[in-house]
Amino acid sequence: MIIVCSNCQKNHNIDESKIPDQPVRIKCKTCGHSFRFDKSSPGSDDKPGGAKPVVRRIGVCLSKGGVGKTTTAVNVAAGLSLAG
């Protein structure tokens, strides 16, 4: 089961058998934020309601021609898509 931190949006892959049926407080290992998780609530393994997705904007700019701007941009995009 994937549980998403409501603070930093980090995905945590947790074995479903280790999560009790009653609501529990979970602490994010990345940011230390503590949040409530209820296994029985619908959509609890999705991103929290109302949370905006994290958007990254990366610019590759060099004024000189022929220095690999497009190749760099394509490789960065491919690497980010593989990383999730």
Order of alpha helices (4+ residues) and beta strands (2+ residues): beta-beta-beta-beta-alpha
